Amino acid sequence: MKITITPEAPEDKSSVYSLNAAAFGQENESKLIDLLRNSEHFIPELSLVARSESGSVGHILFTKLEIAGPEGVTYGTLALAPMAVLPSLQHLGIGSQLLREGLKRAAEQGYSSVIVLGHPEYYPRFGFVPASKWGISTSYDVPDEAFMAIELKLGALEGKAGLVIYPKEFNEV
Ligand SMILES: CC(C)(COP(=O)(O)OP(=O)(O)OC[C@H]1O[C@@H](n2cnc3c(N)ncnc32)[C@H](O)[C@@H]1OP(=O)(O)O)[C@@H](O)C(=O)NCCC(=O)NCCS
């Protein structure tokens, strides 16, 4: 299937909401996107929609995130969350295209790393490894292998050990 991937436009809001709800089987992730869109963490160029001739079929969101290091120092990174493909169109490579395009655009925008909490079987194929490699941790109680990071610039996470602080919006849904 031929798809194009471009940043979301104002008129995409409802299709982004519904395709995420369909993919996750609940509305929490859709609500999270709406909250993040209205927050300081939102980066309009990194809310990407995959489109086919029939409309929006997938979505991926990267938002600003901080790692709290020692003595009050913080390091900027990106959160990848959520990503979704319409259930009827999963396993066709659309998610992979969204992820590769998203990482490429994030690097072009000058971001140097991305953190994801997700399927440990999925993200490593794109280069994600456990964030514990760099001493980066989360307060969420998740398996080590599900909390992953990738450097978009070699060495970007070296010396950036700390605790990831998810924006409050993540706890509001
Ligand atoms: C995860 C998701 C975005 C992948 O999109 P996609 O277009 O199906 O991805 P691709 O076609 O590029 O890759 C498919 C591969 O992803 C992997 N995959 C898909 N869903 C997975 C899941 N829930 N757990 C682990 N791996 C998964 C499988 O290895 C699959 O390979 P297969 O087709 O050989 O079975 C999509 O399955 C989805 O929307 N799932 C529901 C929402 C979700 O879980 N989002 C991610 C939150 S971390």
The ligand as an ORCA input file, in Angstrom:
! r2SCAN-3c Opt
* xyz 0 1
  C       2.743     -1.666     17.092
  C       2.141     -1.199     15.748
  C       2.139      0.324     15.692
  C       3.016     -1.741     14.630
  O       2.477     -1.286     13.398
  P       2.503     -2.237     12.114
  O       2.185     -1.410     10.929
  O       1.681     -3.434     12.387
  O       4.055     -2.624     12.132
  P       4.890     -3.330     10.990
  O       4.006     -3.910      9.955
  O       5.947     -2.394     10.567
  O       5.579     -4.459     11.825
  C       4.786     -5.544     12.257
  C       5.548     -6.269     13.286
  O       5.435     -5.570     14.502
  C       5.496     -6.502     15.564
  N       4.375     -6.212     16.407
  C       3.196     -5.668     16.085
  N       2.404     -5.575     17.170
  C       3.118     -6.057     18.190
  C       2.856     -6.255     19.555
  N       1.681     -5.931     20.106
  N       3.839     -6.785     20.309
  C       5.012     -7.123     19.773
  N       5.312     -6.985     18.484
  C       4.365     -6.456     17.706
  C       5.427     -7.879     15.001
  O       6.714     -8.419     15.037
  C       5.013     -7.639     13.582
  O       5.621     -8.554     12.758
  P       4.702     -9.549     11.886
  O       3.926     -8.677     10.923
  O       5.698    -10.419     11.236
  O       3.795    -10.230     12.876
  C       0.710     -1.725     15.542
  O       0.730     -3.126     15.660
  C      -0.313     -1.173     16.526
  O      -0.927     -0.135     16.276
  N      -0.523     -1.901     17.646
  C      -1.490     -1.485     18.649
  C      -1.028     -0.258     19.388
  C       0.331     -0.467     20.025
  O       0.590     -1.490     20.679
  N       1.240      0.540     19.820
  C       2.597      0.491     20.317
  C       2.670      0.851     21.747
  S       4.270      0.486     22.400
*
